[in-house]
């Protein structure tokens, strides 16, 4: 029973791991972890270039066209700026109307079939996910002024007066 703990677990003094070796292994693991975190962070730093058509409307001329207006570009837009409201703000900054509908064109598609209305942050998330997998960082938007709703006036009815109902 005179066996030592070292011989019991199969180590002798020649095979003992030194403290400096343990430190070096821990350092390498920390460096690897930092590298992986940097790679993850880089995947979330996707940036896009916008081409924004604004200040006019769509028309049908042998197909759907955006007639007239201006084309503005905005480069290197951070993914963090791509919420529905922030896109609206960007479009206003370049001269688009405050009340507008913003459409997204799927890359390589035509206006008639692949134009999508952006109405929520979910739409922006879809666009970002699509572009993260697509071989382009260019996003094309079309801004169309929103028509003001027609005001419908109803007659004011006094609460004490009976409402007349026409009988057929």
ABEGO torsion letter per residue (X at the ends): XABBAAAAAGBBAAABBBAAAAAAAAAAAAAAAAAAAAAAAAAAABBBBBBBBBGBBBBBBGEBBBBEEBBBBBBGBBAAABBAAAAAAAAAAAGBBABBBBBBBBBGBBAAAABBBBABAAAAAAAAAAAAABABABBBBBBBBBBBBBBBBBBBBBAABBBBBBBX
